[in-house]
Amino acid sequence: MLDIRNNSRSFSPVVRNGWAIKFSVYREDNILLIFTSCFTGQTIVRYFTSEEDAVEYINFVCEQNPQMPIEA
């Protein structure tokens, strides 16, 4: 438990295209993304080990209509 606390960084959420995005990193290569629609409250949680994949997924979600449910 101490390892996680000492090796994790969390960033303040940002809002982009109607999605609130929370980003956390553990040991530089483990990325946790949490998306919440500002309109519906739909929440999507995804874990990545590649920054490129995480960025691609952020772009995918931000292109979706935050007022409609999505399967992500």
DSSP file (Angstrom, degrees, kcal/mol; ACC not computed):
  #  RESIDUE AA STRUCTURE BP1 BP2  ACC     N-H-->O    O-->H-N    N-H-->O    O-->H-N    TCO  KAPPA ALPHA  PHI   PSI    X-CA   Y-CA   Z-CA
    1    1 A M     >        0   0    0      0, 0.0     4,-1.9     0, 0.0     5,-0.2   0.000 360.0 360.0 360.0 -41.0    0.0    0.0    0.0
    2    2 A L  H  >  +     0   0    0      1,-0.2     4,-2.6     2,-0.2     5,-0.2   0.867 360.0  58.3 -65.0 -35.9    2.8    2.4    0.8
    3    3 A D  H  > S+     0   0    0      2,-0.2     4,-1.6     1,-0.2    -1,-0.2   0.916 106.0  48.5 -59.4 -44.0    4.5    1.6   -2.5
    4    4 A I  H  4 S+     0   0    0      1,-0.2     4,-0.4     2,-0.2     3,-0.2   0.936 113.0  47.0 -63.2 -46.3    1.4    2.7   -4.4
    5    5 A R  H >< S+     0   0    0     -4,-1.9     3,-0.6     1,-0.2    -1,-0.2   0.893 115.4  45.6 -63.4 -39.7    1.2    6.0   -2.4
    6    6 A N  H 3< S+     0   0    0     -4,-2.6    -1,-0.2     1,-0.2    -2,-0.2   0.711 119.1  40.1 -77.6 -20.4    4.9    6.7   -2.9
    7    7 A N  T 3< S+     0   0    0     -4,-1.6    20,-2.7    -3,-0.2     2,-0.3   0.191  98.0  91.8-115.7  15.9    5.0    5.9   -6.6
    8    8 A S  E <   -A   26   0A   0     -3,-0.6     2,-0.4    -4,-0.4    18,-0.2  -0.851  47.9-169.2-113.6 148.0    1.7    7.4   -7.8
    9    9 A R  E     -A   25   0A   0     16,-2.7    16,-3.0    -2,-0.3     2,-0.4  -0.999   5.3-168.0-132.2 133.2    0.8   10.8   -9.2
   10   10 A S  E     -A   24   0A   0     -2,-0.4     2,-0.3    14,-0.2    14,-0.2  -0.926   7.4-151.6-119.5 147.2   -2.7   12.1   -9.7
   11   11 A F        -     0   0    0     12,-2.2    12,-0.5    -2,-0.4     3,-0.1  -0.834  29.5 -93.2-117.5 153.5   -3.6   15.2  -11.6
   12   12 A S        -     0   0    0     -2,-0.3    11,-0.1     1,-0.1     9,-0.1  -0.344  52.3 -99.7 -62.0 142.6   -6.6   17.5  -11.2
   13   13 A P        -     0   0    0      0, 0.0     2,-0.3     0, 0.0     9,-0.2  -0.281  36.8-157.0 -62.2 150.0   -9.5   16.6  -13.5
   14   14 A V  E     -B   21   0A   0      7,-2.0     7,-3.4    -3,-0.1     2,-0.5  -0.913  10.3-133.9-123.2 154.9  -10.0   18.5  -16.7
   15   15 A V  E     +B   20   0A   0     -2,-0.3     2,-0.4     5,-0.2     5,-0.2  -0.951  28.0 170.7-112.2 127.2  -13.2   19.0  -18.7
   16   16 A R  E >   -B   19   0A   0      3,-2.8     3,-1.7    -2,-0.5    -2,-0.0  -0.976  67.7 -19.7-139.2 121.4  -13.0   18.4  -22.4
   17   17 A N  T 3  S-     0   0    0     -2,-0.4     3,-0.1     1,-0.3    -1,-0.1   0.833 129.4 -46.5  52.7  38.6  -16.0   18.3  -24.8
   18   18 A G  T 3  S+     0   0    0      1,-0.2    20,-2.9    47,-0.1     2,-0.5   0.536 116.7 111.2  85.1   6.3  -18.4   17.5  -22.0
   19   19 A W  E <   -BC  16  37A   0     -3,-1.7    -3,-2.8    18,-0.2     2,-0.5  -0.960  58.7-146.0-115.7 128.4  -16.2   14.8  -20.4
   20   20 A A  E     -BC  15  36A   0     16,-3.2    16,-2.3    -2,-0.5     2,-0.5  -0.831  23.5-162.0 -87.8 127.0  -14.5   15.2  -17.0
   21   21 A I  E     -BC  14  35A   0     -7,-3.4    -7,-2.0    -2,-0.5     2,-0.4  -0.954  11.5-168.3-120.3 123.8  -11.2   13.3  -17.3
   22   22 A K  E     - C   0  34A   0     12,-2.9    12,-2.4    -2,-0.5     2,-0.4  -0.936  10.2-165.8-110.5 133.5   -9.1   12.2  -14.2
   23   23 A F  E     + C   0  33A   0    -12,-0.5   -12,-2.2    -2,-0.4     2,-0.3  -0.975  10.2 173.8-127.2 126.9   -5.6   11.0  -14.9
   24   24 A S  E     -AC  10  32A   0      8,-2.3     8,-2.7    -2,-0.4     2,-0.4  -0.978  12.0-158.5-132.5 148.5   -3.3    9.0  -12.6
   25   25 A V  E     -AC   9  31A   0    -16,-3.0   -16,-2.7    -2,-0.3     2,-0.5  -0.987   2.1-165.7-129.0 135.8    0.1    7.4  -13.2
   26   26 A Y  E >> S-AC   8  30A   0      4,-2.8     4,-1.1    -2,-0.4     3,-0.8  -0.982  78.5 -17.3-121.3 120.0    1.8    4.7  -11.2
   27   27 A R  T 34 S-     0   0    0    -20,-2.7     2,-0.6    -2,-0.5    -1,-0.1   0.819 109.0 -80.8  54.3  36.6    5.5    4.1  -11.7
   28   28 A E  T 34 S+     0   0    0    -21,-0.3    -1,-0.3     2,-0.2     3,-0.1   0.182 128.3  60.6  66.5 -17.9    5.5    6.0  -15.0
   29   29 A D  T <4 S+     0   0    0     -3,-0.8     2,-0.5    -2,-0.6    -1,-0.2   0.307  84.5  76.8-125.4  11.1    4.1    3.1  -17.1
   30   30 A N  E  <  -C   26   0A   0     -4,-1.1    -4,-2.8     2,-0.0     2,-0.5  -0.971  61.2-171.9-123.3 115.2    0.7    2.4  -15.5
   31   31 A I  E     -CD  25  48A   0     17,-3.4    17,-3.0    -2,-0.5     2,-0.5  -0.918   9.2-165.9-116.5 127.9   -1.9    4.9  -16.5
   32   32 A L  E     -CD  24  47A   0     -8,-2.7    -8,-2.3    -2,-0.5     2,-0.4  -0.959   8.5-171.2-112.7 124.9   -5.4    5.0  -15.0
   33   33 A L  E     -CD  23  46A   0     13,-3.1    13,-2.6    -2,-0.5     2,-0.4  -0.952   5.9-172.2-117.0 134.6   -8.1    7.1  -16.8
   34   34 A I  E     -CD  22  45A   0    -12,-2.4   -12,-2.9    -2,-0.4     2,-0.4  -0.988   5.9-171.5-126.8 121.4  -11.5    7.9  -15.4
   35   35 A F  E     -CD  21  44A   0      9,-2.9     9,-2.5    -2,-0.4     2,-0.4  -0.912   3.0-176.5-111.4 136.6  -14.0    9.7  -17.7
   36   36 A T  E     -CD  20  43A   0    -16,-2.3   -16,-3.2    -2,-0.4     2,-0.3  -0.989  26.7-125.5-134.3 127.6  -17.4   11.0  -16.5
   37   37 A S  E  >  -C   19   0A   0      5,-2.5     4,-1.3    -2,-0.4   -18,-0.2  -0.523  11.1-146.6 -67.8 129.8  -20.0   12.6  -18.7
   38   38 A C  T  4 S+     0   0    0    -20,-2.9    -1,-0.2    -2,-0.3   -19,-0.1   0.628  97.5  40.6 -70.4 -12.9  -20.9   16.1  -17.4
   39   39 A F  T  4 S+     0   0    0     27,-0.4    -1,-0.2   -21,-0.4    28,-0.1   0.826 129.0  19.1-103.9 -43.5  -24.4   15.5  -18.7
   40   40 A T  T  4 S-     0   0    0     26,-0.6    -2,-0.1     2,-0.1     3,-0.1   0.648  88.9-125.5-106.9 -18.4  -25.4   11.9  -17.9
   41   41 A G     <  +     0   0    0     -4,-1.3    -3,-0.1     1,-0.3     2,-0.0   0.437  51.4 159.4  83.0  -1.2  -22.9   10.9  -15.2
   42   42 A Q        -     0   0    0     24,-0.2    -5,-2.5    -6,-0.1     2,-0.4  -0.345  25.2-157.0 -55.5 131.8  -21.8    7.9  -17.3
   43   43 A T  E     -D   36   0A   0     -7,-0.2     2,-0.4    -3,-0.1    -7,-0.2  -0.953  13.3-170.5-120.9 134.6  -18.4    6.8  -16.0
   44   44 A I  E     -D   35   0A   0     -9,-2.5    -9,-2.9    -2,-0.4     2,-0.5  -0.987   3.6-166.5-123.1 129.6  -15.7    4.9  -17.9
   45   45 A V  E     +D   34   0A   0     -2,-0.4     2,-0.3   -11,-0.2   -11,-0.2  -0.973  12.9 172.2-118.7 127.7  -12.6    3.6  -16.2
   46   46 A R  E     -D   33   0A   0    -13,-2.6   -13,-3.1    -2,-0.5     2,-0.4  -0.988  18.9-152.7-137.8 146.9   -9.7    2.3  -18.2
   47   47 A Y  E     -D   32   0A   0     -2,-0.3     2,-0.3   -15,-0.2   -15,-0.2  -0.951  17.0-177.8-119.2 136.3   -6.1    1.2  -17.4
   48   48 A F  E     -D   31   0A   0    -17,-3.0   -17,-3.4    -2,-0.4     3,-0.1  -0.960  28.8-166.3-134.1 150.7   -3.2    1.4  -19.9
   49   49 A T  S    S+     0   0    0     -2,-0.3     2,-0.4   -19,-0.2    -1,-0.1   0.338  81.5  66.7-110.2   1.3    0.5    0.5  -19.9
   50   50 A S     >  -     0   0    0      1,-0.1     4,-2.1   -19,-0.1     5,-0.1  -0.987  66.3-153.4-125.5 126.4    1.1    2.6  -23.0
   51   51 A E  H  > S+     0   0    0     -2,-0.4     4,-2.5     1,-0.2     5,-0.2   0.879  99.4  55.9 -63.0 -37.7    0.9    6.4  -23.1
   52   52 A E  H  > S+     0   0    0      1,-0.2     4,-2.3     2,-0.2    -1,-0.2   0.918 108.3  47.1 -60.9 -44.2    0.2    6.2  -26.8
   53   53 A D  H  > S+     0   0    0      2,-0.2     4,-2.2     1,-0.2    -1,-0.2   0.892 111.5  51.6 -64.9 -39.3   -2.8    4.0  -26.2
   54   54 A A  H  X S+     0   0    0     -4,-2.1     4,-2.5     2,-0.2    -2,-0.2   0.926 110.7  47.4 -63.4 -44.9   -4.1    6.2  -23.4
   55   55 A V  H  X S+     0   0    0     -4,-2.5     4,-2.3     1,-0.2    -2,-0.2   0.904 111.2  51.9 -64.0 -41.3   -3.9    9.3  -25.6
   56   56 A E  H  X S+     0   0    0     -4,-2.3     4,-2.0    -5,-0.2    -1,-0.2   0.902 111.3  47.4 -61.0 -41.3   -5.7    7.5  -28.4
   57   57 A Y  H  X S+     0   0    0     -4,-2.2     4,-2.7     2,-0.2     5,-0.2   0.889 108.5  54.2 -70.3 -38.6   -8.4    6.4  -26.0
   58   58 A I  H  X S+     0   0    0     -4,-2.5     4,-2.5     1,-0.2    -2,-0.2   0.939 110.6  47.3 -57.0 -47.1   -8.8   10.0  -24.6
   59   59 A N  H  X S+     0   0    0     -4,-2.3     4,-1.0     1,-0.2    -2,-0.2   0.894 110.7  52.3 -62.6 -40.3   -9.3   11.3  -28.1
   60   60 A F  H >< S+     0   0    0     -4,-2.0     3,-0.7     1,-0.2     4,-0.5   0.951 112.5  43.6 -60.3 -50.8  -11.8    8.5  -28.9
   61   61 A V  H >< S+     0   0    0     -4,-2.7     3,-1.7     1,-0.2    -2,-0.2   0.909 110.0  55.7 -64.2 -41.9  -13.9    9.3  -25.8
   62   62 A C  H 3< S+     0   0    0     -4,-2.5    -1,-0.2     1,-0.3    -2,-0.2   0.699 103.1  56.7 -66.7 -17.8  -13.7   13.1  -26.4
   63   63 A E  T << S+     0   0    0     -4,-1.0    -1,-0.3    -3,-0.7    -2,-0.2   0.596  92.2  92.2 -84.8 -12.3  -15.1   12.6  -29.9
   64   64 A Q  S <  S-     0   0    0     -3,-1.7     6,-0.1    -4,-0.5    -3,-0.0  -0.482  91.4-101.3 -83.0 153.4  -18.2   10.9  -28.5
   65   65 A N    >   -     0   0    0      1,-0.2     3,-1.7    -2,-0.2    -1,-0.1  -0.637  26.7-154.6 -73.3 115.0  -21.4   12.7  -27.6
   66   66 A P  T 3  S+     0   0    0      0, 0.0   -26,-0.6     0, 0.0   -27,-0.4   0.570  91.0  62.7 -72.2  -5.8  -21.3   13.1  -23.8
   67   67 A Q  T 3  S+     0   0    0    -28,-0.1    -2,-0.1   -27,-0.1   -49,-0.0   0.464  99.4  62.9 -93.6  -2.2  -25.1   13.3  -23.7
   68   68 A M  S <  S-     0   0    0     -3,-1.7   -28,-0.1   -26,-0.0     2,-0.1  -0.944  91.6-107.5-122.3 142.8  -25.5    9.8  -25.1
   69   69 A P        -     0   0    0      0, 0.0     2,-0.4     0, 0.0    -4,-0.1  -0.413  38.8-163.7 -63.5 141.3  -24.4    6.5  -23.5
   70   70 A I        -     0   0    0     -2,-0.1     2,-0.7    -4,-0.1    -9,-0.0  -0.945  21.7-132.6-125.6 151.9  -21.4    5.0  -25.3
   71   71 A E              0   0    0     -2,-0.4     0, 0.0     1,-0.1     0, 0.0  -0.913 360.0 360.0 -98.0 113.6  -19.9    1.5  -25.2
   72   72 A A              0   0    0     -2,-0.7    -1,-0.1   -11,-0.0   -11,-0.1   0.403 360.0 360.0-121.9 360.0  -16.3    2.1  -24.6
